[in-house]
Amino acid sequence: MLRLPPLNAIRVFEAAGRHLSFKDAATELCVTPGAVSRHVMNLEQHLGERLFERHHREVRLTQLGELYLATVRRTLTELSDATEALAAIRAKGLLRLKVPPTFATLWLVPRLARLKAQHPDLTLQITTSHDQTRFAADEIDAAIGYGGDYGADIQVDRLFGEVMVPIVAGARDGQGTVSIPPELLVQRTLLHSSHRMQDWGQWLAAAGLGQVDRNEGLVFENSSLTFRGAIEGVGVALTQVAFALDELENGRLVIPCDIHLRDETAYVFAVPRARLRDARVQRFRNWIVEEARTTRERAARFRI
């Protein structure tokens, strides 16, 4: 734990030491000379050392006071510089955003070029996490989450629900599907995400098949890696249709059968209502809501 002196007294001491006058320091700080004197005495008592020598109509720094003033001024200057730098970054349009890892990798990042084209002065600081968002603790401006109860003071915009489909590498066929019976599909190498080990069991239940043996197949840390494994022909993965649109449309991935898992729990964009007037938030919110609308329309073409 930091051992700090009274910070108001530090500010007063710096002004008094710079002016070598309690009266001039009081004028600068818009307080009385008596208030300056009391703050300095409080600081001296806290430190157990005299910082000023009081004389008739003047004050002088003690030797220890001069040393302490040099350190205080250097520290306050660094703090001032850091504050100005932060203000400058925010003025340039920095938006601090928290996003689930797979959403960031497979959906958000591929669209950032369009965001920069529309808003070249908007800069994102992206943090990825599966943890529940707590705006104050996370020090973020906005978040993308999957479901959740954010409370009345948070504005929540629905982006899109979840439709999980099997994907394999292959050539495009019609609406992006090929016909592989479920019982043959699961004989291939199944790619699992350690964060979503329940997915294949749910899909097999929907297909009327038995439970999957989790000791078979490959387990990856996240869904982004299972997605990549499917593209590279390692096996068959389950993915959110919205995340795979580009690859499904260009034929790098195909949906081998139309059995799917639908969850109306949605990805949402969440931001404290108090920040809705922030121009950075307004621009990003408008952009992501429109991108999500386009995603929903593209996903609907696969008729699942």
C-alpha positions as CSV (number, residue, x, y, z in Angstrom):
1,M,0.0,0.0,0.0
2,L,1.3,3.4,-1.0
3,R,2.3,5.8,1.9
4,L,1.1,9.1,0.6
5,P,1.1,12.6,2.2
6,P,-2.1,14.7,2.2
7,L,-2.4,15.5,-1.5
8,N,-4.1,18.9,-1.1
9,A,-1.3,19.9,1.2
10,I,1.3,18.8,-1.4
11,R,-0.4,21.1,-4.0
12,V,-0.3,24.0,-1.6
13,F,3.3,23.3,-0.6
14,E,4.4,23.4,-4.2
15,A,2.8,26.7,-4.8
16,A,4.2,28.2,-1.6
17,G,7.6,26.9,-2.3
18,R,7.6,28.2,-5.9
19,H,6.5,31.7,-4.8
20,L,8.3,31.7,-1.5
21,S,5.2,33.4,-0.3
22,F,2.1,32.1,1.5
23,K,0.2,35.2,0.3
24,D,1.1,34.7,-3.4
25,A,0.3,31.0,-3.2
26,A,-3.1,31.8,-1.7
27,T,-3.8,34.2,-4.5
28,E,-2.9,31.5,-7.1
29,L,-5.0,28.9,-5.4
30,C,-7.9,31.2,-4.6
31,V,-7.7,30.5,-0.8
32,T,-6.6,32.6,2.2
33,P,-3.0,32.9,3.4
34,G,-4.2,31.3,6.6
35,A,-5.4,28.2,4.7
36,V,-2.0,28.0,3.0
37,S,-0.3,28.1,6.4
38,R,-2.5,25.4,7.8
39,H,-1.9,23.0,4.8
40,V,1.8,23.5,5.1
41,M,1.7,22.9,8.9
42,N,-0.3,19.8,8.3
43,L,2.2,18.5,5.8
44,E,5.1,19.3,8.1
45,Q,3.4,17.4,10.9
46,H,2.8,14.4,8.6
47,L,6.5,14.3,7.6
48,G,7.8,15.2,11.0
49,E,10.1,17.8,9.4
50,R,10.0,21.6,9.0
51,L,9.8,22.6,5.3
52,F,9.8,26.4,5.8
53,E,11.6,28.9,8.0
54,R,9.1,31.6,9.0
55,H,10.3,35.1,9.2
56,H,8.6,38.5,9.4
57,R,6.8,39.0,6.1
58,E,8.8,36.2,4.3
59,V,9.3,32.5,4.3
60,R,12.3,30.5,3.2
61,L,12.6,26.8,2.4
62,T,14.7,24.7,4.7
63,Q,17.4,22.5,3.2
64,L,15.0,19.5,3.5
65,G,12.2,21.7,2.1
66,E,14.2,22.4,-1.0
67,L,15.0,18.8,-1.6
68,Y,11.3,17.8,-1.1
69,L,10.1,20.6,-3.3
70,A,12.3,19.4,-6.2
71,T,10.8,15.9,-5.9
72,V,7.2,17.2,-5.5
73,R,7.5,19.5,-8.6
74,R,9.0,16.7,-10.7
75,T,6.2,14.3,-9.6
76,L,3.4,16.8,-10.2
77,T,4.9,17.7,-13.6
78,E,4.9,14.0,-14.6
79,L,1.3,13.6,-13.4
80,S,0.3,16.8,-15.3
81,D,2.0,15.5,-18.5
82,A,0.3,12.1,-18.2
83,T,-3.1,13.7,-17.7
84,E,-2.6,15.9,-20.8
85,A,-1.5,12.9,-22.8
86,L,-4.6,11.0,-21.8
87,A,-6.8,13.9,-22.7
88,A,-5.1,14.2,-26.1
89,I,-5.6,10.5,-26.8
90,R,-9.3,10.8,-25.9
91,A,-9.7,14.0,-28.0
92,K,-8.3,12.1,-31.0
93,G,-11.2,9.6,-30.8
94,L,-9.9,6.6,-28.7
95,L,-12.7,4.2,-27.9
96,R,-11.9,1.5,-25.3
97,L,-13.8,-1.6,-26.2
98,K,-14.1,-5.0,-24.6
99,V,-15.0,-8.0,-26.9
100,P,-15.2,-11.8,-26.6
101,P,-12.1,-13.3,-28.3
102,T,-13.8,-15.2,-31.1
103,F,-16.1,-12.4,-31.9
104,A,-13.1,-10.1,-32.2
105,T,-11.1,-12.4,-34.4
106,L,-13.8,-13.8,-36.7
107,W,-16.2,-10.9,-36.9
108,L,-14.9,-7.5,-35.7
109,V,-11.4,-7.4,-37.0
110,P,-12.3,-8.4,-40.6
111,R,-14.6,-5.3,-40.7
112,L,-12.3,-2.7,-39.1
113,A,-11.0,-1.5,-42.5
114,R,-14.5,-0.4,-43.3
115,L,-14.8,1.4,-39.9
116,K,-11.5,3.2,-40.6
117,A,-12.6,4.2,-44.1
118,Q,-15.8,5.8,-42.6
119,H,-14.2,7.2,-39.4
120,P,-10.5,7.6,-40.0
121,D,-10.1,9.6,-36.8
122,L,-11.7,6.9,-34.6
123,T,-9.2,4.7,-32.8
124,L,-10.1,1.5,-31.0
125,Q,-8.3,0.0,-28.0
126,I,-9.6,-3.6,-28.0
127,T,-9.5,-5.8,-25.0
128,T,-10.6,-9.5,-25.4
129,S,-12.2,-11.4,-22.5
130,H,-14.9,-13.9,-21.7
131,D,-15.5,-12.3,-18.3
132,Q,-18.7,-10.4,-17.4
133,T,-18.3,-6.7,-18.2
134,R,-18.0,-4.2,-15.4
135,F,-17.6,-0.9,-17.0
136,A,-16.0,1.0,-14.1
137,A,-13.6,-1.8,-13.1
138,D,-12.7,-2.7,-16.7
139,E,-12.0,1.0,-17.6
140,I,-13.8,0.7,-20.9
141,D,-16.2,2.9,-22.9
142,A,-18.3,0.1,-24.4
143,A,-18.5,-3.6,-24.7
144,I,-19.7,-6.4,-26.9
145,G,-21.1,-9.4,-25.0
146,Y,-23.2,-12.5,-25.4
147,G,-26.5,-12.1,-23.5
148,G,-26.3,-10.9,-19.9
149,D,-28.2,-8.6,-17.7
150,Y,-26.6,-5.1,-17.9
151,G,-29.0,-3.1,-15.8
152,A,-31.2,-0.1,-16.6
153,D,-28.3,2.3,-16.8
154,I,-26.8,0.4,-19.8
155,Q,-28.0,0.9,-23.4
156,V,-28.1,-2.5,-25.1
157,D,-28.4,-3.0,-28.8
158,R,-29.0,-6.5,-30.2
159,L,-26.6,-7.4,-32.9
160,F,-27.5,-11.0,-33.9
161,G,-28.5,-14.3,-32.4
162,E,-26.4,-17.5,-32.6
163,V,-26.9,-20.2,-35.2
164,M,-24.3,-23.0,-34.9
165,V,-23.6,-25.1,-38.0
166,P,-21.0,-27.8,-38.9
167,I,-18.3,-26.6,-41.3
168,V,-15.7,-28.4,-43.4
169,A,-13.3,-27.3,-46.0
170,G,-14.5,-27.8,-49.5
171,A,-15.9,-26.3,-52.7
172,R,-19.0,-24.2,-52.8
173,D,-22.2,-26.0,-53.7
174,G,-25.6,-24.1,-54.2
175,Q,-26.3,-22.3,-51.0
176,G,-23.0,-23.2,-49.5
177,T,-24.0,-26.7,-48.4
178,V,-23.0,-30.2,-49.4
179,S,-24.9,-33.3,-48.4
180,I,-23.1,-35.5,-45.8
181,P,-25.4,-37.6,-43.5
182,P,-24.9,-36.8,-39.8
183,E,-23.8,-40.3,-39.0
184,L,-21.0,-40.1,-41.5
185,L,-20.1,-36.6,-40.6
186,V,-19.3,-37.5,-37.0
187,Q,-16.9,-40.2,-38.2
188,R,-14.5,-37.4,-39.2
189,T,-12.2,-35.7,-36.8
190,L,-14.3,-33.4,-34.6
191,L,-12.8,-30.1,-33.6
192,H,-13.7,-28.9,-30.1
193,S,-13.3,-25.5,-28.3
194,S,-12.4,-25.9,-24.7
195,H,-14.8,-23.0,-23.9
196,R,-17.7,-24.8,-25.7
197,M,-17.3,-28.5,-25.0
198,Q,-21.1,-28.9,-24.9
199,D,-21.7,-27.9,-28.5
200,W,-21.1,-31.2,-30.2
201,G,-23.2,-33.1,-27.7
202,Q,-26.1,-30.7,-28.4
203,W,-25.7,-31.0,-32.1
204,L,-25.6,-34.8,-32.0
205,A,-28.8,-34.7,-29.9
206,A,-30.4,-32.5,-32.5
207,A,-29.3,-35.0,-35.1
208,G,-30.8,-37.9,-33.2
209,L,-27.4,-39.5,-32.6
210,G,-25.6,-40.6,-29.4
211,Q,-23.2,-38.5,-27.3
212,V,-19.8,-37.6,-28.5
213,D,-16.7,-39.1,-26.9
214,R,-14.7,-36.1,-25.8
215,N,-11.5,-38.2,-25.8
216,E,-11.8,-38.3,-29.6
217,G,-11.0,-35.5,-32.0
218,L,-9.0,-32.4,-31.2
219,V,-9.6,-29.8,-28.5
220,F,-8.5,-26.2,-29.0
221,E,-8.3,-23.3,-26.6
222,N,-11.0,-21.3,-28.4
223,S,-13.4,-21.4,-31.3
224,S,-11.2,-19.3,-33.5
225,L,-8.7,-22.2,-33.7
226,T,-11.4,-24.8,-34.4
227,F,-12.6,-22.5,-37.2
228,R,-9.1,-22.3,-38.6
229,G,-8.7,-26.1,-38.3
230,A,-11.8,-26.6,-40.4
231,I,-10.5,-24.2,-43.1
232,E,-7.2,-26.2,-43.2
233,G,-9.0,-29.5,-43.6
234,V,-8.1,-30.9,-40.2
235,G,-11.7,-31.9,-39.4
236,V,-15.2,-30.7,-38.9
237,A,-16.0,-27.8,-36.5
238,L,-19.1,-26.1,-35.3
239,T,-19.3,-22.4,-35.8
240,Q,-21.6,-19.4,-35.7
241,V,-22.9,-18.7,-39.2
242,A,-22.3,-15.0,-38.8
243,F,-18.6,-15.6,-38.2
244,A,-18.1,-17.7,-41.3
245,L,-20.0,-15.7,-44.0
246,D,-17.0,-14.7,-46.1
247,E,-15.6,-18.2,-46.2
248,L,-19.0,-19.8,-46.9
249,E,-19.6,-17.4,-49.7
250,N,-16.2,-17.8,-51.3
251,G,-16.3,-21.6,-50.9
252,R,-13.4,-22.1,-48.5
253,L,-15.9,-23.6,-46.1
254,V,-19.1,-25.5,-46.7
255,I,-22.0,-26.5,-44.5
256,P,-22.2,-30.3,-44.9
257,C,-25.7,-30.7,-43.6
258,D,-28.6,-28.4,-42.5
259,I,-28.9,-29.6,-38.9
260,H,-28.1,-26.6,-36.7
261,L,-28.4,-25.2,-33.2
262,R,-30.3,-22.0,-32.8
263,D,-30.0,-19.8,-29.7
264,E,-31.9,-16.6,-29.5
265,T,-29.5,-15.3,-26.8
266,A,-27.8,-12.6,-28.8
267,Y,-24.5,-10.8,-29.2
268,V,-25.1,-7.3,-28.0
269,F,-23.4,-3.9,-28.0
270,A,-23.6,-2.4,-24.5
271,V,-22.7,1.1,-23.4
272,P,-23.5,3.2,-20.3
273,R,-26.4,5.5,-21.1
274,A,-24.3,8.4,-19.6
275,R,-21.9,8.0,-22.5
276,L,-24.4,7.9,-25.3
277,R,-23.8,11.6,-26.1
278,D,-20.1,10.9,-26.6
279,A,-19.3,11.4,-30.3
280,R,-16.9,8.4,-30.4
281,V,-19.6,6.1,-28.9
282,Q,-22.3,7.5,-31.3
283,R,-20.2,6.8,-34.4
284,F,-19.1,3.3,-33.4
285,R,-22.6,2.4,-32.2
286,N,-24.2,3.5,-35.5
287,W,-21.5,1.6,-37.5
288,I,-21.7,-1.7,-35.6
289,V,-25.5,-1.8,-35.6
290,E,-25.5,-1.3,-39.4
291,E,-22.8,-4.0,-39.8
292,A,-24.9,-6.4,-37.7
293,R,-27.9,-5.7,-39.9
294,T,-26.0,-6.6,-43.0
295,T,-24.7,-9.8,-41.3
296,R,-28.2,-10.9,-40.5
297,E,-29.3,-10.4,-44.1
298,R,-26.3,-12.3,-45.4
299,A,-26.8,-15.2,-43.0
300,A,-30.5,-15.5,-43.9
301,R,-29.5,-16.5,-47.5
302,F,-28.3,-19.8,-46.2
303,R,-31.9,-20.7,-45.3
304,I,-31.1,-22.5,-42.0
